[in-house]
Amino acid sequence: MARRHLIRTTDLPYHLYGRSNNKEWFYLPLDQVWRIFSRHLSKAVDEMGLRVHAFVLMSNHYHLVASVTSHSVDQVMCRLLKGISDEINLRADRTNHVFGGPYKWTLIENGFQYHHVIRYGYQNPVRANLCQSPREYQFSSLRGLFGGSRPSIPLVCHPFDEASLGGLDWFSWLDEVYDAEHVECLRRALSRRKFAFGVARKPRRIAPQFALDDGKSEAAPLAEVVGVKLKLGGVGLGRRQQGSGFVDDEVGDVGALRFLGAPLHVQ
């Protein structure tokens, strides 16, 4: 399958993800791999203008939420992953591929998406039964916010960070674990070029798992919900037009508000 066309932008953040070769554990102990990632991420920050918003390292993959400034995301990731791969191979005395293919990416377009992508990444070790709370996991940029002893990765707030969660405590909200259906929904959204919850194509109706709080049927016609201004607490989704209609990925966000446990406000 051909590699999907990269969307290059300095205005919006990306979710960036990669796995080790053959899905095996990295060749070194995870604390050494963490230090290697930390060094090269910090170097990318200093030399290439990478802005790291969140990072989680697992035994055989990583989740990175970041944006770029002076260099394109492909230039940054090429140098970052080559440096990490070379150092891991050098220290492990190996010559094989460290990563099992090109990194995967998804563009994040609003605060609603951003908060759930951050939450999804930080909860990865909880889903793997490695800890009870994202704050307990050692190999995460979140750990540094609580005085952890691991080498810090310089974090930068994105403007989406300033969006309100409608009075919810961010760290308590972060601890609320997604169930299996939510996780699968987020995985599908992150498999797209632009983060988008699923929308049924034929007929053009909202997918059944997305229901609105207004009492309408789960199969409410698409035309009945597009163009409605919605908010996640204080997070404005806005409206984005393409041609004569609204793009489907925003409709996915509209339908997912209740699905992801957020209060739905129609204005």
C-alpha contacts under 8 A as a table, 3 or more apart, distances in Angstrom:
res1	aa1	res2	aa2	distance
4	R	193	R	7.79
6	L	193	R	7.88
7	I	107	L	7.75
7	I	193	R	7.76
8	R	72	S	6.26
8	R	73	V	6.71
9	T	12	L	6.41
9	T	68	V	7.64
9	T	72	S	7.24
9	T	73	V	7.92
10	T	13	P	7.69
10	T	67	S	6.60
10	T	68	V	5.32
10	T	69	T	5.32
10	T	70	S	7.90
10	T	72	S	7.60
11	D	67	S	7.77
12	L	67	S	6.44
12	L	107	L	7.02
12	L	108	I	6.36
12	L	109	E	6.32
13	P	65	V	6.78
13	P	66	A	5.39
13	P	67	S	4.32
13	P	68	V	7.57
13	P	107	L	6.26
13	P	108	I	5.61
13	P	109	E	7.60
14	Y	65	V	5.64
14	Y	66	A	5.52
14	Y	67	S	6.02
14	Y	105	W	6.38
14	Y	106	T	5.51
14	Y	107	L	4.62
14	Y	108	I	5.66
15	H	63	H	7.15
15	H	64	L	5.83
15	H	65	V	4.58
15	H	66	A	6.73
15	H	105	W	5.51
15	H	106	T	5.16
15	H	107	L	6.49
15	H	108	I	7.11
15	H	117	V	7.43
15	H	190	L	7.74
16	L	63	H	6.01
16	L	64	L	4.97
16	L	65	V	6.11
16	L	66	A	7.55
16	L	103	Y	6.69
16	L	104	K	5.70
16	L	105	W	4.58
16	L	106	T	6.76
17	Y	61	H	7.34
17	Y	62	Y	5.73
17	Y	63	H	4.89
17	Y	64	L	6.25
17	Y	103	Y	5.62
17	Y	104	K	5.11
17	Y	105	W	6.36
18	G	61	H	5.53
18	G	62	Y	5.78
18	G	63	H	7.24
18	G	99	F	7.05
18	G	100	G	7.75
18	G	101	G	7.72
18	G	102	P	7.22
18	G	103	Y	4.73
18	G	104	K	6.18
19	R	23	K	6.16
19	R	60	N	5.72
19	R	61	H	4.11
19	R	62	Y	6.74
19	R	99	F	5.74
19	R	100	G	5.87
19	R	101	G	7.66
19	R	103	Y	7.81
20	S	23	K	5.15
20	S	24	E	6.09
20	S	25	W	6.78
20	S	26	F	6.34
20	S	60	N	5.13
20	S	61	H	5.85
20	S	98	V	5.62
20	S	99	F	4.11
20	S	100	G	5.10
21	N	24	E	6.12
21	N	97	H	6.24
21	N	98	V	5.48
21	N	99	F	4.62
21	N	100	G	3.67
21	N	101	G	7.43
22	N	100	G	5.99
23	K	60	N	5.93
23	K	61	H	7.86
23	K	100	G	7.20
24	E	60	N	5.93
25	W	59	S	5.24
25	W	60	N	4.55
26	F	29	P	7.37
26	F	30	L	7.39
26	F	33	V	7.52
26	F	59	S	6.37
26	F	60	N	5.70
26	F	98	V	7.28
27	Y	88	I	7.21
27	Y	89	N	7.85
27	Y	92	A	6.22
27	Y	98	V	7.98
28	L	32	Q	6.38
28	L	33	V	6.27
28	L	88	I	7.19
28	L	91	R	7.92
28	L	92	A	6.34
29	P	32	Q	5.52
29	P	33	V	6.44
30	L	33	V	4.89
30	L	34	W	5.97
30	L	58	M	7.92
30	L	59	S	6.52
31	D	34	W	5.01
31	D	35	R	6.39
31	D	139	F	7.57
32	Q	35	R	5.18
32	Q	36	I	6.33
33	V	36	I	5.04
33	V	37	F	6.16
33	V	88	I	7.27
34	W	37	F	5.16
34	W	38	S	5.99
34	W	57	L	6.96
34	W	139	F	6.47
35	R	38	S	4.96
35	R	39	R	6.14
35	R	151	P	6.71
36	I	39	R	5.26
36	I	40	H	6.33
36	I	84	I	6.41
36	I	87	E	7.33
36	I	88	I	7.54
37	F	40	H	5.30
37	F	41	L	5.91
37	F	84	I	6.34
38	S	41	L	5.18
38	S	42	S	6.03
38	S	151	P	6.89
38	S	152	S	7.04
38	S	153	I	5.68
39	R	42	S	5.20
39	R	43	K	6.15
40	H	43	K	4.86
40	H	44	A	6.12
40	H	80	L	6.16
40	H	83	G	6.81
40	H	84	I	6.59
41	L	44	A	5.04
41	L	45	V	6.21
41	L	50	L	7.99
41	L	80	L	6.91
41	L	153	I	7.04
42	S	45	V	4.98
42	S	46	D	6.28
42	S	153	I	6.25
42	S	154	P	6.55
43	K	46	D	5.12
43	K	47	E	5.90
43	K	48	M	7.80
44	A	47	E	5.25
44	A	48	M	5.05
44	A	49	G	6.53
44	A	50	L	5.63
44	A	76	V	6.92
44	A	80	L	6.64
45	V	48	M	5.81
45	V	49	G	4.93
45	V	50	L	4.39
45	V	51	R	6.19
45	V	52	V	7.66
45	V	154	P	7.72
46	D	49	G	6.11
46	D	50	L	7.57
48	M	69	T	7.85
48	M	70	S	6.59
48	M	71	H	6.14
48	M	76	V	6.60
49	G	68	V	6.12
49	G	69	T	5.41
49	G	70	S	5.80
49	G	71	H	6.96
50	L	66	A	7.04
50	L	67	S	6.22
50	L	68	V	4.86
50	L	69	T	6.58
50	L	76	V	7.24
51	R	66	A	5.44
51	R	67	S	5.15
51	R	68	V	5.91
51	R	69	T	7.68
51	R	155	L	7.02
51	R	156	V	5.87
52	V	55	F	7.36
52	V	64	L	7.51
52	V	65	V	6.36
52	V	66	A	4.48
52	V	67	S	6.71
52	V	153	I	7.91
52	V	154	P	6.83
52	V	155	L	5.11
52	V	156	V	5.79
53	H	64	L	7.74
53	H	65	V	5.40
53	H	66	A	5.25
53	H	67	S	7.77
53	H	155	L	5.40
53	H	156	V	5.48
53	H	157	C	6.09
53	H	158	H	6.86
54	A	63	H	7.96
54	A	64	L	5.85
54	A	65	V	5.07
54	A	66	A	6.97
54	A	118	I	6.73
54	A	140	S	7.92
54	A	141	S	5.94
54	A	142	L	7.32
54	A	155	L	7.02
55	F	62	Y	7.41
55	F	63	H	5.68
55	F	64	L	4.53
55	F	65	V	6.37
55	F	121	G	7.73
55	F	122	Y	7.91
55	F	140	S	5.79
55	F	141	S	5.29
55	F	142	L	7.83
56	V	62	Y	5.68
56	V	63	H	5.18
56	V	64	L	6.59
56	V	121	G	6.58
56	V	122	Y	6.43
56	V	124	N	7.98
56	V	139	F	6.23
56	V	140	S	4.42
56	V	141	S	6.48
57	L	61	H	6.38
57	L	62	Y	4.53
57	L	63	H	6.61
57	L	139	F	5.57
57	L	140	S	6.22
58	M	61	H	5.23
58	M	62	Y	5.72
58	M	125	P	7.27
58	M	139	F	7.41
63	H	121	G	6.05
64	L	121	G	8.00
65	V	118	I	7.21
67	S	73	V	7.66
68	V	71	H	6.40
68	V	72	S	6.51
68	V	73	V	6.12
68	V	76	V	7.98
69	T	72	S	7.47
71	H	75	Q	6.37
71	H	76	V	6.53
72	S	75	Q	5.37
72	S	76	V	6.40
73	V	76	V	5.11
73	V	77	M	6.02
74	D	77	M	5.16
74	D	78	C	5.89
75	Q	78	C	5.24
75	Q	79	R	6.41
76	V	79	R	5.50
76	V	80	L	6.01
77	M	80	L	4.89
77	M	81	L	5.83
78	C	81	L	5.57
78	C	82	K	6.04
79	R	82	K	5.23
79	R	83	G	6.07
80	L	83	G	5.34
80	L	84	I	6.30
81	L	84	I	5.02
81	L	85	S	5.89
82	K	85	S	5.09
82	K	86	D	5.98
83	G	86	D	5.24
83	G	87	E	6.23
84	I	87	E	5.33
84	I	88	I	6.14
85	S	88	I	5.26
85	S	89	N	6.12
85	S	97	H	7.49
85	S	98	V	5.56
85	S	99	F	7.45
86	D	89	N	5.27
86	D	90	L	6.07
87	E	90	L	4.97
87	E	91	R	6.10
88	I	91	R	5.28
88	I	92	A	5.92
88	I	98	V	7.57
89	N	92	A	5.08
89	N	93	D	5.58
89	N	94	R	4.78
89	N	95	T	5.92
89	N	96	N	7.44
89	N	98	V	7.34
90	L	93	D	5.10
90	L	94	R	6.56
91	R	94	R	7.93
97	H	100	G	6.88
99	F	102	P	7.61
105	W	190	L	7.86
105	W	191	S	7.98
105	W	193	R	6.86
106	T	190	L	5.89
106	T	191	S	7.02
106	T	192	R	6.10
106	T	193	R	4.86
106	T	194	K	5.34
106	T	195	F	5.95
107	L	193	R	6.11
107	L	194	K	4.66
107	L	195	F	5.96
108	I	113	Q	6.20
108	I	114	Y	6.10
108	I	194	K	6.38
108	I	195	F	5.68
109	E	113	Q	6.85
109	E	114	Y	7.54
109	E	194	K	7.50
109	E	195	F	7.35
110	N	113	Q	5.57
110	N	114	Y	6.19
110	N	160	F	6.88
110	N	237	L	6.44
111	G	114	Y	4.86
111	G	115	H	6.09
111	G	160	F	4.75
111	G	161	D	7.28
111	G	163	A	6.34
111	G	235	V	6.15
111	G	236	G	7.58
111	G	237	L	7.35
112	F	115	H	5.59
112	F	116	H	6.60
112	F	232	L	6.64
112	F	235	V	6.37
112	F	236	G	7.93
112	F	237	L	6.96
112	F	253	D	7.89
113	Q	116	H	5.38
113	Q	117	V	6.11
113	Q	195	F	7.10
113	Q	253	D	7.81
114	Y	117	V	5.19
114	Y	118	I	6.19
114	Y	160	F	6.83
115	H	118	I	5.21
115	H	119	R	6.14
115	H	160	F	7.95
115	H	161	D	7.72
116	H	119	R	4.92
116	H	120	Y	5.90
117	V	120	Y	5.01
117	V	121	G	6.20
117	V	186	L	7.89
118	I	121	G	5.29
118	I	122	Y	6.23
119	R	122	Y	5.27
119	R	123	Q	6.08
119	R	174	L	5.69
120	Y	123	Q	5.30
120	Y	124	N	6.52
120	Y	183	V	7.74
120	Y	186	L	7.68
121	G	124	N	5.40
122	Y	125	P	7.16
122	Y	134	P	5.62
122	Y	140	S	7.38
122	Y	142	L	7.55
122	Y	174	L	7.94
123	Q	126	V	5.13
123	Q	127	R	6.36
123	Q	133	S	7.60
123	Q	134	P	5.55
123	Q	174	L	7.78
123	Q	175	D	7.70
123	Q	177	V	7.07
124	N	127	R	5.25
124	N	128	A	6.40
125	P	128	A	4.88
125	P	129	N	6.30
125	P	130	L	5.29
125	P	131	C	6.35
125	P	134	P	6.99
125	P	137	Y	6.89
126	V	129	N	5.06
126	V	130	L	5.76
126	V	131	C	5.24
126	V	132	Q	5.81
126	V	133	S	6.29
126	V	134	P	6.43
126	V	177	V	7.97
127	R	130	L	7.65
129	N	132	Q	7.27
130	L	137	Y	7.42
131	C	134	P	7.08
131	C	136	E	6.16
131	C	137	Y	6.19
132	Q	136	E	7.09
133	S	136	E	5.49
133	S	137	Y	7.32
133	S	175	D	5.92
134	P	137	Y	5.66
134	P	142	L	7.55
134	P	174	L	7.59
134	P	175	D	6.67
135	R	142	L	6.30
135	R	143	R	5.78
135	R	146	F	7.61
136	E	143	R	7.04
137	Y	140	S	6.34
137	Y	143	R	6.73
138	Q	143	R	6.12
138	Q	148	G	7.64
138	Q	150	R	7.08
139	F	143	R	7.29
139	F	150	R	7.57
140	S	143	R	5.54
140	S	144	G	7.66
141	S	144	G	5.61
141	S	145	L	7.37
141	S	152	S	7.07
141	S	153	I	6.38
141	S	155	L	7.75
142	L	145	L	5.43
142	L	146	F	7.31
143	R	146	F	5.54
143	R	147	G	6.92
143	R	148	G	5.28
143	R	150	R	7.71
144	G	147	G	5.31
144	G	148	G	4.89
144	G	149	S	7.37
144	G	150	R	7.04
144	G	151	P	7.95
144	G	152	S	5.94
144	G	153	I	7.93
145	L	148	G	7.24
157	C	160	F	7.94
157	C	161	D	6.03
158	H	161	D	5.34
158	H	162	E	7.58
159	P	162	E	5.54
159	P	163	A	7.51
160	F	163	A	5.45
163	A	234	G	6.47
163	A	235	V	5.35
164	S	167	G	7.02
164	S	233	G	6.37
164	S	234	G	4.73
164	S	235	V	5.73
165	L	168	L	5.40
165	L	169	D	7.71
165	L	170	W	7.34
165	L	232	L	6.71
165	L	233	G	5.04
165	L	234	G	5.98
165	L	235	V	6.74
166	G	232	L	6.97
166	G	233	G	3.54
166	G	234	G	5.25
166	G	235	V	7.81
167	G	233	G	7.33
168	L	172	S	7.75
168	L	173	W	6.75
169	D	172	S	5.39
169	D	173	W	6.05
170	W	173	W	5.09
170	W	174	L	6.04
171	F	174	L	4.86
171	F	175	D	6.41
172	S	175	D	5.20
172	S	176	E	6.81
173	W	176	E	5.41
174	L	177	V	7.63
178	Y	181	E	7.86
178	Y	182	H	5.60
178	Y	183	V	6.08
179	D	182	H	5.40
179	D	183	V	6.29
180	A	183	V	5.08
180	A	184	E	6.23
181	E	184	E	5.23
181	E	185	C	6.22
182	H	185	C	5.03
182	H	186	L	6.22
182	H	259	F	7.78
182	H	260	L	6.93
183	V	186	L	5.15
183	V	187	R	6.14
184	E	187	R	5.03
184	E	188	R	6.26
185	C	188	R	5.30
185	C	189	A	6.31
185	C	197	F	6.76
185	C	198	G	7.66
186	L	189	A	4.95
186	L	190	L	6.12
186	L	197	F	7.30
187	R	190	L	5.07
187	R	191	S	6.28
188	R	191	S	5.11
188	R	192	R	7.17
188	R	197	F	7.15
188	R	198	G	7.47
189	A	192	R	5.88
189	A	194	K	7.91
189	A	195	F	5.11
189	A	196	A	4.70
189	A	197	F	4.98
189	A	198	G	6.99
190	L	193	R	7.75
190	L	194	K	7.68
190	L	195	F	5.54
190	L	196	A	7.39
191	S	195	F	7.70
192	R	195	F	5.88
192	R	196	A	6.92
194	K	249	D	7.63
195	F	249	D	7.15
196	A	248	D	7.82
196	A	249	D	4.49
196	A	250	E	7.05
196	A	252	G	5.87
196	A	253	D	6.83
197	F	249	D	6.42
197	F	252	G	4.44
197	F	253	D	6.19
197	F	256	A	7.07
198	G	206	I	7.97
198	G	207	A	6.46
198	G	249	D	7.72
198	G	252	G	5.85
199	V	204	R	7.66
199	V	205	R	6.93
199	V	206	I	5.25
199	V	207	A	5.09
199	V	248	D	6.84
199	V	249	D	7.75
199	V	251	V	7.47
199	V	252	G	5.94
200	A	203	P	6.68
200	A	204	R	5.81
200	A	205	R	5.68
200	A	206	I	5.79
200	A	207	A	4.98
201	R	204	R	4.82
201	R	205	R	7.05
202	K	205	R	7.44
204	R	221	P	7.21
204	R	222	L	6.32
205	R	219	A	5.92
205	R	220	A	6.39
205	R	221	P	5.10
205	R	222	L	5.01
206	I	210	F	6.62
206	I	218	E	7.26
206	I	219	A	5.90
206	I	220	A	6.59
206	I	221	P	7.00
206	I	222	L	6.16
206	I	251	V	7.84
206	I	252	G	7.54
206	I	255	G	7.04
207	A	210	F	5.87
207	A	218	E	7.65
207	A	219	A	7.03
208	P	211	A	7.06
208	P	218	E	5.36
208	P	219	A	6.06
209	Q	218	E	7.36
209	Q	259	F	7.36
210	F	218	E	6.65
210	F	252	G	7.99
210	F	255	G	4.81
210	F	256	A	5.44
210	F	258	R	7.52
210	F	259	F	5.86
211	A	216	K	7.73
211	A	217	S	7.38
211	A	218	E	5.02
211	A	255	G	5.87
211	A	256	A	7.32
211	A	258	R	6.68
211	A	259	F	6.75
212	L	215	G	6.68
212	L	216	K	6.62
212	L	218	E	7.39
212	L	255	G	6.09
212	L	257	L	7.64
212	L	258	R	6.28
212	L	264	L	7.90
213	D	216	K	7.52
213	D	258	R	6.72
213	D	264	L	6.76
216	K	220	A	6.23
217	S	220	A	5.16
220	A	224	E	6.86
220	A	225	V	7.92
221	P	224	E	5.56
221	P	225	V	7.46
222	L	225	V	5.75
222	L	226	V	6.35
222	L	251	V	7.93
223	A	226	V	5.61
225	V	228	V	5.84
225	V	251	V	7.57
225	V	254	V	7.75
226	V	246	F	6.75
226	V	251	V	6.24
227	G	239	R	6.57
227	G	246	F	7.33
228	V	266	V	6.90
228	V	267	Q	7.27
229	K	236	G	7.91
229	K	237	L	7.27
229	K	238	G	6.52
229	K	239	R	7.18
229	K	266	V	6.08
229	K	267	Q	5.64
230	L	236	G	6.56
230	L	237	L	6.18
230	L	238	G	7.50
230	L	254	V	7.02
230	L	264	L	6.98
230	L	265	H	5.63
230	L	266	V	5.05
230	L	267	Q	6.49
231	K	234	G	5.99
231	K	235	V	5.25
231	K	236	G	4.72
231	K	237	L	5.96
231	K	264	L	6.52
231	K	265	H	5.48
231	K	266	V	7.09
232	L	235	V	4.84
232	L	236	G	6.71
232	L	237	L	7.71
232	L	257	L	6.96
232	L	262	A	6.17
232	L	263	P	6.21
232	L	264	L	6.31
232	L	265	H	7.10
233	G	262	A	7.47
233	G	263	P	6.38
233	G	264	L	7.56
233	G	265	H	7.43
239	R	246	F	7.60
239	R	250	E	7.58
240	R	246	F	6.11
240	R	247	V	6.82
240	R	250	E	7.53
241	Q	244	S	7.16
241	Q	245	G	5.73
241	Q	246	F	4.52
241	Q	247	V	6.18
242	Q	245	G	5.70
242	Q	246	F	5.73
242	Q	247	V	5.91
243	G	246	F	7.83
246	F	250	E	7.52
246	F	251	V	7.78
247	V	250	E	6.10
247	V	251	V	7.12
248	D	251	V	5.08
248	D	252	G	6.39
249	D	252	G	5.03
249	D	253	D	6.61
250	E	253	D	5.01
250	E	254	V	6.31
251	V	254	V	4.93
251	V	255	G	6.27
252	G	255	G	5.26
252	G	256	A	6.09
253	D	256	A	5.01
253	D	257	L	6.46
254	V	257	L	5.86
255	G	258	R	7.11
255	G	259	F	7.26
256	A	259	F	4.72
256	A	260	L	5.92
257	L	260	L	5.57
257	L	261	G	6.67
257	L	262	A	5.36
257	L	263	P	6.95
257	L	264	L	6.17
258	R	261	G	5.14
258	R	262	A	5.37
258	R	263	P	6.46
258	R	264	L	6.38
259	F	262	A	7.49
